Amino acid sequence: MSVNPTDLAILLVDDNPADAALTQEMLADSGGRPWQVHRVEVADSLQAACARVAAERFDVVLLDLNLPDSHGPETVQAWLEGPAVRPLIALTGEGGWETGSTTIQYGAQDFLPKDELTPELISRTVQQALERWKLEREHRILAAAFQTGQATMITDASGRIQRVNAAFTAITGYSEAEVVGNDPRLMGSGLHDSDFFHAVWVELEQEGSWQGEVWNRHKTGRLLPVWQTIAAVTDQSGAVEHYVSVFHDISEQKRLEDEMAWLAATDPLTGLANRRRFLKAAREEVAGAPSHGQGVSLIMLDVDHFKVINDTHGHESGDLALTALSEILTRNLREEELVGRIGGEEFAVLLPGTDPRRAAAVAERLRSLVAETAIHGTDTTFQLTISLGIAAWRGPHETVDRLLARADEELYAAKQAGRNRIRGGIVA
């Protein structure tokens, strides 16, 4: 039976039946995806997975890193040395994000932390892995078409340009007449320091070649990221006669990398920092507080009677309420004050260099602004109120978990006291 390109056959490699069942359940939640799950097959070991791939076609592989016959990021390497079905997404357990980054270096297209799985995260990650795999395939095609598809530049031993090809002109905007006799620094972006170029020349002298990412400037002045390879051409005595440089434009790859980084750190509904990014920033701020001697405060807030809004006006109005709240928060906070959506209708605000008194003033201002703002739905207008809890840094032994716990306790107290109010901090 032929399978529509948007209908994916997924191989899930996981020896934990409960984890595998949960992942399958989340894969079945197909809301809003540009693709559908055609079928999901489960294998409980690397060997069983290889046998499955030999017998059946799969479009995506979700590979647990801890299997009976393989363990850790090397599982990715072992898979790629075997059937090498891609896109490959690693399922990571403890130390998920650090381990996940390692799996990408080993050749995986992406990774999923098992303790943070949601249908939305799985959908987004599979889509990103598909896009990354498509991009990698395009790069391999470029490499195969090296003679015509990549920019080529030949210099003399001193680095003066002697020849370039048509692809060079197409990528950089410079004609051959404009660059011959010039130094390649004509295209310099100013983003690389002298240490960078020194390291390039040292490797050229020692190894005879160098490759890496370089930021140049197009003739029009825009930044131009390229992947560049430089090789020395020597005479019979070993003296350098020429340098041959080939490169291709990686602007689209950089755009996708930036987009994936943004998606991984951003709540898709509100555009605010997601829980992971917020906690990372909070930990950095708390860790640095003892050295700079300034306090840190944290506000937790959520929408009062949010379920009533959803039940009365519909989920679309609920989403509208959350986006309107996020806009109020971002408009009325300083640039260095980070706001994040950390779950459902719950938000958090990180206030660097802020004592409890000022934190209470910020919280009261936000509470008042929200209460005064009318939310205009498609067929109705309604008001929002929020409850807020404040926790302040207590010294060198403070942790983000403790701050969050205290702020959550204060938020609960604010709700118990009648909602639309704040608890914690020092009220002027």
Buried (B, 14 or more C-beta within 10 A) or exposed (E): EEEEEEEBBBBBBBBBEEBBEBBBEBBEBEEEBEBEBBEBBBBBBBBBBBEBBEEEEBBBBBBBBBBEEBEBBEBBBBBBEBBEBBBBBBBBBEEBEEBBEBBBEBBBBBBBBBEEBEBBBBBBBBBBBBBBBEBBEEBEEBEEEEEEBBBBBBBEBEEBBBBBBEBBBEBBBBEBEBBBEBEBEBBBBEEBEEEEEEEBEEBBEEEBEBBEEBBBBBBEEEEBBBBBBBBBEEEEEEEBEBBBBBBBBBBEBBEBEEEBEEBBBBBEEBEBBBBBBBBBBBEEBBEEBEEEEBBBBBBBBBBBBBEEBBEEBBEEBBEBBBBBBBBBBBEBBEEEBBBBBBEEBBBBBBBBBBBBEBBBBBBBEBBEBBEEBEBEBEEEEBEBEBBBBBBBBEEEEBEBEBBBEBBBBBBBBBBEEEBBBBBBBEEE
